[in-house]
Amino acid sequence: MNLERGSDKHGPRLDEEIKHETAGLTRGGVTGHAEEWREPEPVSDAEDDLRPQGYAPGHEPGVAPGMTQNDVDQRSNLARWLVEVHYPADRDEILAHAEGNPAVPDAVVRALRDLPDGSFRNIADMAEALGLGRERRSGD
């Protein structure tokens, strides 16, 4: 007589459910969740933030006059990684902050190395020095 014993903590129904959910782990190479919605989201690469984003026609976000969508995306990305910089700041302060933070992508650090010497009042000044557009206000 072949008796297969399940858990003595759970009933047969719960044992089967746990067995089903962990089948991927025991077989290897597959997530252990039975429901697709429970699977973890993939981690995005920080370098992807520097690539221009594509938008579906008619769904492009608004862009200020004097800037392109790429300028907006690049400037937003710079601001994201330099949120702790206190302005006005000079090139060396900004670069030291970026190089001292291992989370800042290498592409951002390389771009900041191209900054000219001088002081920057804000992200807009810094982005303009890097060759990104600057928004124009009416009357400018």
Buried (B, 14 or more C-beta within 10 A) or exposed (E): EEEEEBEEEEEEEEBEEBEEBEEBEEEEEEEEBEEEEEEEEEEEEBEEBBEEEEEEEEEEEEBEEEBEBBBBBBBEBBBEBBEEBEBEBEBEBBBBBBEEEEEBBEBBBEBBEEBEEEEBEEBBBBBBBBEBBBBEEEEE
